[in-house]
């Protein structure tokens, strides 16, 4: 069986304003190291799935930028979504495209990931995906990789594993939507897993379950006849978690522990970047004294940020614009950006 990778790289990453813009969203930014998140994602997958069998689904306006960041990726493997329509639609189209390119057999296995994650252990990540692919092929099931939690995080959904079925995977007892922090702690103590959004399945199995359960997407896929514009015009947006995974009885979960993190806010960079002795996460020239727990990100040459006696700040500086907020408020940048005049909010 052939294996393919599908990388979801849409969205604008508005919580990383002011350096994330519609033309240069989060997945194209060097937020963890000196490489863009998307480039790291494709590189991380290559020992498992070559670039020739890796599809990247992204906003139509970003195709040229993606091609420039990942030159090893064939241009035909960068699929432009005409409009945002949710992960069920994106993965349905990717599955149908793989089926077309793989001689229509449906035996290919899809490894589905997002472009904007941090992974601490690349080899462990690939080993988990390989194990999930083997389980998907042997059980003919839809596999989700659930992350063993390291903290009670209310920003994630949770999965309750049930009995083991062999190959390191478990039946799923239930999915839990994002809980409050106290509930998240109880779930963590009871052995629940983070719902990471990592999926592995055979194309035929996924399309069978999509047709059986996802009325929001399946009719549009059937009627499109290979026309992506027609498909995205007709589909009803829905997440694949809701449209397929929570409705199917063929879902299994594989526990994973490889330093996964969803880089969702500026505060997350304290978990995924190297820290100094004060627990500060810096990118760019920064001088800090008696300061702790800060995140500073500098783009462009010729300026330095100096910190003295401050803690839990987020400072983002780019040519002509500097934002200063707190770690707590950084999770709600939408309130800030909506208050700004458009020329400032949308400054390229």
N, C-alpha and C positions, 0 to 999 in steps of 0.2 A: 504494500500500500504506500502511495506517495503521501508526504506530509507537506502542508502549506501553513504559512503564518499569515494572519490578518491583523494589521495594526490600525486601530481607530485613532485618527489624528485630526478630528474636527474640533469645533469650539473655539472660543476666543480667550478663555482664561482671564476673565475680567477681574478676578480677585488678585491678580498680579499687576494691576495698574500701579505706577504709570509706565512701566516698560512693556507691558503686554498690551498690544493693540490689535484691531482686526486684521491688519496686514502682517503682524508679527506676534501671534498669540503664544501662549505659554509653552506649547510643545516645541516651538522653534527657538526657545531661549536657553541659554546656558545657566540654568538655575542651580545645579548641583556641582558641576565642575566646569571646565572650559569648553565643553561640547554641548550642543543643544540636546534636549531630552529625547527628541525623535531620533537623532543620529545615534545616541546611546542605545535606544531600544532596538534598532535594526542591527547594530553591531552585536548586541547581546544575544540576539536570536541566531546569528549567522552560523555558529557551530552546529546548531540543531536543524535549521531550515535555511537554505541558501537564498540570497536576494532574488534569484530568478523565480522562486516560488513564494515570495513575500508580497502581499498586496497591502498598500496603504490607502485607506479611505480618508479623504480630507475635504475641506471646503473648496469649492471650485476656484476661488480666488487665490488659493495657496499652492496650486499645483506646481508652478514654476519655482517657488521658494523651496518646496519639498524636494524637487528634482535637484536643486543646487546643493542642498544639505546632504543628500544621500545619493551621490553619483553612481554608486554600484547598483542602484535599483533601476530596472528597466522602466522607461517612461510609461509603457503600457500597464505597468503594475501600480501606477498612481491613479487612483479612481476618484474622480471629482464628483462629490455629492451635489446635485443641483440645489438642494436646500436641506437644512437640518430636519431629520425625521425620526430621531431616536435610534438606539442601538439595535433594536429588533430589525428595522429596515436595513440598516447598514450591514449587519451580519447576514441577513437573508440575501441581499444582493451579492455579497462576497461569496456566499456558499454557491449560489447559482452560477457565478462567474467561474469559480473553481471547477464546478461540474462541467461547464462548457469547455474549459481549457484542458480538463483531464479526460477527454474523450467521452464525457457523459455518463461515466460509470457510477459516480457517487461514492466510490470506495476511498477517496482521499480523506485524510484526517486534517481538520482545521485546528490550529492553535491560535486563539484569539486573545489579544492583549491591547492595552491602551498605551499611547505614546508618552504619557506624562507621569510615569511612576518612577520612584527611586527603588533600586534593588541593591541590597548590601552584599549579597553573595550570588554572583552571576552563575557560577557553576552549580550551586544548589538550586537556583531558579530553573536552569535548563534540565537538571535531573528531575525536578518535579514535573516539568512539562512532558518530559519523555515518559515518566511513569504514568501521567494522566493520559497520554496518547495510547499507551499500551492497554490501559484499563478501558478507554473508550472503544478500542478495537475489539477487545475480548468480550466485554459486556454489552457492546452495541448500545451504549448509554451516553447521555450528555453529562460530561464531567465538569464540575466547577472546583477550582482550587480555593479552599478556605484557609485563611491565614490564622495561625495560632496567635491570639492577641497578646500584646505586650503591655497594654494599658486599657482602661475602660473608656473607649473613645465613642462619644455619641455621634460622631460624624459618619460612621459606617453602619451598614446593615449587618445582621448577624445570621449565621446558619447553625441549626442544631443538628449534629450528626446522630444517626441512629445505629443500627447494627452493621457490623462489618460484612462485606460480601466477597472479600478476596482481592488481592492485588493492591492492598493499602487503601482501598476506597470504602466508603460507607454510604448507606442509604441516608436520605435527608428527611429528618422528622418535620422540620418547618423552617421557613424563612421569617426573620423578624426585621421590620423596618427600623430606621434609625431611632434608637431609644434615648431616653434621658441618661445622664451620667450615672445615676444610682442604679438604674436598670442595667446599663452596660456593664457595670461592675458585677452584678449578680449573674449576668449571662456569661461573663468571662470566667467566673468561679465555677460555673456549671459545665464548662467545656465547650461552649459555643465558639464558633470561628467567625472571623471577619469575612464578609462577602466581598471578595476582592474584585470581581469582574473579570477574572481569568477563566476562560472557557476552552474546553477541548472536546471535540466530537468528530465523528465521521460525517461527511457532508450529507449522505443519504439519511442518516438518523436525524440530524437536525432539521432537514427539510421535511421529513415525515412528521415530526413533532410540530413544526411551524404550521404545516397544513392542517393538522388535527386540532390545534389549540389557538392559533393567533389569527383571529378573524380581522384584526386591524391591518395585517400585512399580507397574508397568504393570497387573498383574491387579487390584490394589486400585482403581486409577483407573477401569478398565473396569467393575468391579462396583459402584462407588459410585453411579453414576447421578446425579451432581450433588449428592450428600449429603456434605458436608464431614466430618461426624462419623463417618460410616460409612467414608469413605476413610482418615482418620487412625487409626481403630481397627484397620484391616486392614493398613496399609502396614508394611513393614520398613524401619527407619531406615538410610539410606545417603547419603553425600555424592554430589552430582551428578558431581563429578570422577571418582569411582570407578565409580558406577553407569552413567554414560553416556559421559563424555568419554574415558576411557581404553579403552573398549570399542568406540567408534564409529570408522569409517574416514572419516567426513565432517567431521573436525575440522580447522580451520585456525587459525593464530595470527597476530595483528597486533601487532608490537612497539609499545609505547607509552612515552612519556617526558613526563610531565606532573606530576611531583612527587607521585606516589602513595605513600601509606604506610598500612600496617595499624596502627592505633593499638591495640596489643595489651597494652602494659604501661605503668606510670608512666614508665619510662625512655624510651619512645618520644616523650614530650612534649618531650624535648630536641631532637628532630628536627623537630617540627612547630610549636612555639611560638616566638615571637620570644625571643632570648636577650640577656642583658645582656653587658657587657664580660668578665665572668668565665665566660660560657657557662652561666649559670643560667637556668632556665625558671620564671617566677613567675606565679601567678594569685592576686591579692589583695594586701593590704598587707604587704610584706616589706622589711626593711632588712638588707642584706648587706655585710659588710666582710671582705676577704681570704678570700673563699669562692668556690668554683668547681665547676661541673658539677652543681649541685643542682637538684632539682625540688621546688617548693613549691606546694601548691594549698590555698587557704583558702576556705571557704564560711561565710557568715554574717557579720554585722557585729560590730564592737566588739572585735576582737582582731587583733594584728599578730605576725608571726613575725620574730625577729631572729637572723641567722646571723653567727657570727664564727669565722673560721679553720677552716671545715669544707669538705669536698668530697664529691661523689658520694653525697649523702643524698637520700632522698625523705621529705618531711614533708607530711602531709595532715591538715588541721585543719578540723573542723566543730564546731558547738555541742555541747559536752559530750564530745568525743572527739578525740584527736590520735594519729596513728600516725607513728612515726619508724622508718625502716629504711634500708638501703643500696640503691643502684642495682642491685647484683648480686642481693640478696635479694628485691627487688621483683618479680622475674620468677617467684617461687615463693610467692605470698601464700597459696596453698591450704594449705601446711603451717602457716602462722600461723593462718588462720581456722578450720581444723579443730581447733586446740588451744584455741580460745576458748570460754567458756561461751555457750550459745545467746543469752541476753539481750543480751550484748555484741556477738556476731557479727551478730545480726539486728536490731540497734537501728535503728529507722526514722529 
